[in-house]
Amino acid sequence: MENQRIIPPSELIINSDGSVFHLHLKPEQLADKIIMCGDPARVDRIASYFDTQECNISSREFHTITGMYKSKRITALSHGIGTDNIDIVINELDALANIDFQTRQVKPQFRQLTMVRVGTSGGLQPEVPIGTYVAAGHSIGFDGVLYFYANSKHVRKQAFENELLKQLEWKIEGLKPYVVASDASLVEQITQNDIVRGNTIAANGFYGPQGRCLRLPLQDPDLNRKIEAFEFEGMKITNYEMESSSLAALSALMGHRAMTVCCIIAGRVAEKMNTDYKGNIEGLIQIVLDRI
């Protein structure tokens, strides 16, 4: 039998205390069920529902609390903003679950993680007004992270991608949208009958990449109009956020269950914004805690 690869210290960076480099988590501190959010302060809100807490760790924008909620062991974790941060988080979570930190080799027994990102989002359709909860049945990546990994075609929905290029008359040079379905069983488990199942764009920025124009002109000022009008096999694009695509894509490649569910806090078509959305997100947190 061929010797298994030993992952070098430059690729899997382990801190002197035995924790993984960015998250500062140790393998034994990670639960199989993980609720993610962008804001480090929101981790405290999620964990406030826990019956007990076993660790509380902060490093940069990454804040983690693992504890028990109604007999379920759950890790609440903040990932910061953007798909680049998701690349860090998913790889380090998978390493914690599936790499032996002593031997630096992949463990023989795969450990599957279940990850639900709870976020905020801008709605693109009248049927998802401010206050609606929308799950990403498909995530549409405007970020490119997935293309750095082999075998991306195994998880991408290429017919959907081709239709995007056609209907959006794609003009952004050097970047091609990709589409990945969230874990279907997890979407069913979380959404049940009271959360909208949509199709979510993960943009690689907040301003220009989401069609916001301040002082800099946009490469395609008409892109949002075309996104709003897009339809493929009865599906429309429901909302914008900034993390769902790399979460769904990297998790699918690794064999984990993952999805994103967002509270709509901005109506992009109606040009309305709700900056006082904490009550709405609180309700979504409670739903995910009960259903994960």
C-alpha positions as CSV (number, residue, x, y, z in Angstrom):
1,M,0.0,0.0,0.0
2,E,1.2,3.5,-0.9
3,N,2.2,5.6,2.0
4,Q,-0.4,8.3,2.8
5,R,0.7,11.9,2.3
6,I,1.9,13.8,5.3
7,I,0.6,17.3,5.1
8,P,3.4,19.8,5.6
9,P,3.3,22.5,8.3
10,S,3.2,25.2,5.6
11,E,-0.2,23.8,4.4
12,L,-1.8,22.8,7.6
13,I,-0.7,25.3,10.1
14,I,-1.1,24.2,13.7
15,N,-0.6,26.6,16.6
16,S,1.7,25.8,19.5
17,D,-1.3,25.0,21.7
18,G,-2.6,22.3,19.2
19,S,-5.3,24.5,17.6
20,V,-5.8,25.2,13.9
21,F,-4.2,28.4,12.6
22,H,-7.0,30.9,12.0
23,L,-9.9,29.6,14.1
24,H,-7.7,28.7,17.1
25,L,-10.0,25.6,17.7
26,K,-8.8,22.2,18.8
27,P,-10.3,19.1,17.3
28,E,-12.1,18.1,20.4
29,Q,-13.8,21.5,20.6
30,L,-15.8,21.1,17.3
31,A,-19.3,19.7,17.3
32,D,-20.8,17.9,14.3
33,K,-23.6,20.5,14.0
34,I,-22.4,24.0,13.2
35,I,-24.3,27.3,13.0
36,M,-22.4,30.0,11.2
37,C,-22.8,33.7,11.0
38,G,-20.8,36.7,9.7
39,D,-20.9,38.9,12.8
40,P,-18.7,37.7,15.7
41,A,-21.2,39.4,18.2
42,R,-24.0,37.2,16.8
43,V,-22.3,34.1,18.1
44,D,-23.0,35.3,21.6
45,R,-26.7,35.7,20.6
46,I,-26.8,32.1,19.2
47,A,-25.0,30.7,22.3
48,S,-27.3,32.6,24.7
49,Y,-29.8,29.8,23.9
50,F,-27.4,27.1,24.9
51,D,-28.0,25.1,28.1
52,T,-24.3,24.8,28.7
53,Q,-21.1,26.1,27.1
54,E,-17.8,24.3,26.9
55,C,-15.5,26.7,25.1
56,N,-15.6,30.4,24.0
57,I,-12.7,31.3,21.6
58,S,-12.1,34.5,19.7
59,S,-9.4,35.1,17.0
60,R,-9.7,38.0,14.6
61,E,-13.2,37.8,13.1
62,F,-13.6,34.2,14.0
63,H,-15.5,33.7,17.2
64,T,-16.6,30.2,18.3
65,I,-18.7,28.8,21.2
66,T,-19.5,25.1,21.5
67,G,-22.2,24.0,23.8
68,M,-25.4,22.0,24.4
69,Y,-28.9,23.0,23.2
70,K,-31.8,20.6,24.0
71,S,-29.5,17.6,24.1
72,K,-27.7,18.6,20.8
73,R,-24.0,19.5,20.8
74,I,-23.7,22.6,18.6
75,T,-20.8,24.9,17.6
76,A,-21.7,28.5,16.9
77,L,-19.0,30.1,14.7
78,S,-18.5,33.5,13.0
79,H,-16.8,33.6,9.6
80,G,-16.6,37.3,8.9
81,I,-17.4,38.7,5.5
82,G,-16.8,37.1,2.1
83,T,-16.2,33.9,0.3
84,D,-12.4,34.2,0.9
85,N,-13.1,33.8,4.6
86,I,-15.4,30.8,3.9
87,D,-12.5,29.2,2.2
88,I,-10.5,29.5,5.4
89,V,-13.3,28.4,7.7
90,I,-14.4,25.3,5.7
91,N,-10.9,24.0,5.1
92,E,-10.0,24.4,8.8
93,L,-13.3,22.9,10.0
94,D,-12.7,19.9,7.7
95,A,-9.1,19.6,9.0
96,L,-10.3,19.6,12.6
97,A,-12.8,16.8,11.7
98,N,-10.8,14.7,9.2
99,I,-7.1,15.2,9.7
100,D,-5.0,13.7,12.5
101,F,-3.1,16.7,13.9
102,Q,-0.4,14.4,15.3
103,T,0.4,12.4,12.2
104,R,-0.7,15.2,9.7
105,Q,-2.5,12.5,7.7
106,V,-6.1,12.2,6.7
107,K,-8.1,10.0,9.1
108,P,-9.3,6.7,7.7
109,Q,-12.9,7.3,9.0
110,F,-14.6,10.3,7.4
111,R,-16.5,12.6,9.8
112,Q,-19.4,14.5,8.2
113,L,-20.3,18.0,9.4
114,T,-23.6,19.7,9.1
115,M,-23.3,23.4,8.6
116,V,-26.1,26.1,8.4
117,R,-25.1,29.7,7.7
118,V,-27.6,32.2,9.2
119,G,-27.2,35.5,7.4
120,T,-28.7,38.7,6.1
121,S,-29.4,39.5,2.5
122,G,-30.9,41.8,-0.1
123,G,-34.1,40.6,-1.8
124,L,-34.4,40.7,-5.6
125,Q,-38.0,39.6,-6.1
126,P,-41.4,41.0,-4.8
127,E,-42.2,37.6,-3.3
128,V,-39.3,37.9,-0.9
129,P,-40.0,41.3,0.8
130,I,-38.0,42.6,3.8
131,G,-38.5,40.2,6.8
132,T,-38.7,37.0,4.7
133,Y,-36.5,34.0,5.4
134,V,-34.9,32.6,2.3
135,A,-32.9,29.4,2.0
136,A,-30.4,29.0,-0.8
137,G,-31.5,25.9,-2.7
138,H,-28.9,26.9,-5.2
139,S,-26.0,29.2,-4.7
140,I,-24.6,31.3,-7.6
141,G,-21.0,32.2,-7.1
142,F,-19.7,35.5,-8.4
143,D,-16.5,34.9,-6.5
144,G,-14.3,32.3,-8.3
145,V,-13.2,30.4,-5.2
146,L,-14.4,27.0,-6.4
147,Y,-12.3,27.2,-9.6
148,F,-9.1,26.8,-7.6
149,Y,-10.1,23.2,-6.6
150,A,-10.1,20.1,-8.8
151,N,-13.2,18.3,-9.9
152,S,-15.5,21.4,-9.6
153,K,-17.6,20.0,-12.5
154,H,-18.8,17.2,-10.2
155,V,-20.7,19.7,-8.0
156,R,-21.6,22.4,-10.5
157,K,-24.9,22.8,-12.3
158,Q,-23.6,23.6,-15.7
159,A,-26.9,24.0,-17.6
160,F,-27.9,26.6,-15.0
161,E,-24.5,28.3,-15.5
162,N,-24.9,28.4,-19.2
163,E,-28.3,30.0,-18.9
164,L,-26.9,32.7,-16.6
165,L,-24.2,33.6,-19.1
166,K,-26.9,33.8,-21.9
167,Q,-29.7,35.7,-20.1
168,L,-27.4,38.0,-18.2
169,E,-25.4,38.8,-21.3
170,W,-22.4,38.4,-19.1
171,K,-19.9,41.3,-19.4
172,I,-17.6,40.9,-16.4
173,E,-14.2,39.9,-17.9
174,G,-12.2,37.2,-16.3
175,L,-15.0,35.9,-14.0
176,K,-17.6,33.2,-14.8
177,P,-20.5,32.5,-12.4
178,Y,-20.8,29.0,-11.0
179,V,-23.8,27.3,-9.5
180,V,-23.9,24.7,-6.8
181,A,-27.0,23.1,-5.1
182,S,-27.1,23.1,-1.3
183,D,-27.5,19.8,0.4
184,A,-31.0,18.8,-0.5
185,S,-31.8,16.8,2.7
186,L,-30.5,19.7,4.9
187,V,-32.6,22.3,3.0
188,E,-35.7,20.1,3.6
189,Q,-34.8,19.7,7.3
190,I,-34.3,23.4,7.9
191,T,-37.0,25.0,5.6
192,Q,-39.9,22.6,6.2
193,N,-43.1,24.4,5.2
194,D,-42.4,28.0,6.4
195,I,-39.1,29.1,4.8
196,V,-38.9,30.2,1.1
197,R,-36.5,28.0,-1.0
198,G,-34.7,30.4,-3.3
199,N,-31.6,30.8,-5.5
200,T,-29.0,33.0,-3.9
201,I,-26.1,35.0,-5.5
202,A,-22.9,35.2,-3.4
203,A,-21.1,38.3,-4.6
204,N,-17.4,39.0,-4.1
205,G,-18.1,42.5,-2.8
206,F,-20.8,44.7,-1.3
207,Y,-20.8,47.6,-3.7
208,G,-20.0,47.2,-7.4
209,P,-20.4,43.4,-7.4
210,Q,-23.9,43.8,-6.1
211,G,-24.8,46.7,-8.4
212,R,-24.3,49.5,-5.9
213,C,-23.0,52.7,-7.5
214,L,-21.4,55.4,-5.3
215,R,-18.5,57.2,-7.1
216,L,-17.2,54.5,-9.3
217,P,-19.2,53.6,-12.5
218,L,-20.2,50.0,-13.0
219,Q,-19.0,47.7,-15.8
220,D,-22.6,46.6,-16.4
221,P,-25.1,49.0,-14.9
222,D,-27.9,46.9,-16.2
223,L,-26.8,43.6,-14.5
224,N,-29.3,43.8,-11.6
225,R,-32.2,44.3,-13.9
226,K,-31.2,41.2,-15.9
227,I,-30.7,39.2,-12.7
228,E,-34.2,40.2,-11.5
229,A,-35.7,39.0,-14.9
230,F,-33.7,35.8,-15.0
231,E,-35.7,32.5,-15.0
232,F,-34.5,28.9,-15.6
233,E,-36.7,25.8,-15.2
234,G,-39.2,27.8,-13.2
235,M,-36.5,29.2,-10.9
236,K,-35.8,32.9,-10.3
237,I,-32.9,34.5,-8.4
238,T,-34.2,35.6,-5.1
239,N,-31.4,37.4,-3.2
240,Y,-27.9,38.6,-2.8
241,E,-25.4,37.8,-0.1
242,M,-21.6,37.2,0.1
243,E,-20.8,33.7,1.4
244,S,-23.2,31.0,0.3
245,S,-21.5,29.8,-2.9
246,S,-18.1,28.8,-1.5
247,L,-19.9,27.3,1.6
248,A,-22.1,25.1,-0.6
249,A,-19.4,24.3,-3.1
250,L,-16.5,23.4,-0.9
251,S,-18.7,21.4,1.5
252,A,-20.1,19.4,-1.5
253,L,-16.6,18.6,-2.7
254,M,-15.6,17.5,0.8
255,G,-18.8,15.5,1.5
256,H,-20.3,17.7,4.2
257,R,-23.9,18.9,4.4
258,A,-24.2,22.7,4.2
259,M,-26.7,25.4,3.3
260,T,-27.4,29.1,3.8
261,V,-30.6,30.7,5.1
262,C,-31.0,34.5,5.2
263,C,-33.3,37.1,6.6
264,I,-34.1,39.7,3.9
265,I,-33.2,43.1,5.2
266,A,-33.0,45.1,2.0
267,G,-35.4,45.3,-1.0
268,R,-33.0,46.0,-3.9
269,V,-35.8,46.5,-6.4
270,A,-37.8,48.7,-4.1
271,E,-34.6,50.4,-2.9
272,K,-35.6,50.0,0.7
273,M,-33.4,49.0,3.7
274,N,-34.2,47.8,7.2
275,T,-31.2,48.6,9.5
276,D,-33.2,47.5,12.6
277,Y,-33.4,43.8,11.7
278,K,-32.2,42.2,14.9
279,G,-35.7,40.9,15.9
280,N,-36.1,39.2,12.5
281,I,-32.7,37.5,12.7
282,E,-33.4,36.4,16.2
283,G,-36.4,34.4,15.0
284,L,-34.4,32.8,12.3
285,I,-31.7,31.8,14.8
286,Q,-34.3,30.0,17.0
287,I,-35.7,28.1,14.0
288,V,-32.3,26.9,13.0
289,L,-31.3,25.9,16.5
290,D,-34.5,23.8,16.8
291,R,-34.1,22.1,13.3
292,I,-30.4,21.5,12.8
